[in-house]
Amino acid sequence: MNIQFNKKLLNNEYFIIFGIATVLFMIRTVIFFQELPLWLLLTMYPISIISILLTWTVFKKIHQFLDRQMPYHPKKLIYRVLAEVLLGTSFMWVYMNIMLWLNDTYLNVFIVERKLRMAAYISGALGASLINAGFIGYHYFQEWKNTLLKAEKLEKEKSQVQFDNLRNQLNPHFLFNSLTSLNSLIFENQELASQFLQQLSKVFRYLLQNKDKDLVSLKTELEFVKNYIFLLETRFNNTLKIKIQIPDNQLDKRIVPVTTQILIENAIKHNSIGEGKPLQIDLTVIEDYLIIRNNRQKKTLVETSNKQGLENLKNLYTFLTDKQLDIQEDSEYFLVKIPLL
């Protein structure tokens, strides 16, 4: 849920003022076309701009004053709107009378006909209504935008918590299996046991160093994965085969830490591994996606699986990029495409 707003347009008050002044000028031209000389009609346009600029400034001050004295509240909305309309209308009534007096006194263009005076008041009221509606509408647009941003933030935090829970669940499970394998190696091959322990320490150092980071480079993640793969291949002997074929020009791309461990562990969890049917896991990059694919040898019963791991990872990537984490499967292969950032 990536949200973008044209703030430049919304914050460009002069654009709005120019628009309102143009609309009012066109209305006044139509109304007064037969009543006023051409030079005066043309003079009305810059006067309209100045008039709307002054009105906008006053209405803005009224709006700011009411924000302090009578903030928007769902239960008191009608009072706030009435106060805004009342103060705005009062200002416009005074302002229109002053403008008509200046017109009669200094321009010597007497607008004495009832129709013309009513037209002047109506156009002024229309301008005031547009400005008022603009301020009120902008307020509710801001409220709506803030609500969406808060909802997005909450969803992202929720997805992050779910992902962290998933990662924390895998680590004890992985540690238990690793220590079990290490215990066997100590009696069978002490040199290999020493190498296994060194790689295990590197894996957990990575987990500790990056547990609070949102992203790491693909190069850093792959260095961790290679240590992790050593532990897995030692544990499963020749029944697990993991191949990495990733070009160097992709190594600076970024990825959520431990993503690869989760997906490799997921493949091992959901597939049978044994003599005569090795599990093959391939890691490649195609068009800015990390592809993790394994052959399907699906287990009939999977322990400690809530089927939420991939969904949580998918939700987390939704907040990091517009590109979707994609899951594909058929009778032979299971494939996950991770967007690189």
ZIQUIHU-V880191 format. One record per helix or strand of 3 or more residues. SS is the DSSP state (H for helix, E for strand). FROM is the first residue (numbers start at 0). TO is the last residue. Records with the same first field share a line. If there is no record, write none. Layout:
SS->FROM-TO + FROM-TO
This chain:
H->6-10 + 12-31 + 37-68 + 73-106 + 113-187 + 189-209 + 217-238 + 247-249 + 258-269 + 308-317
E->239-244 + 278-285 + 288-294 + 325-328 + 332-338
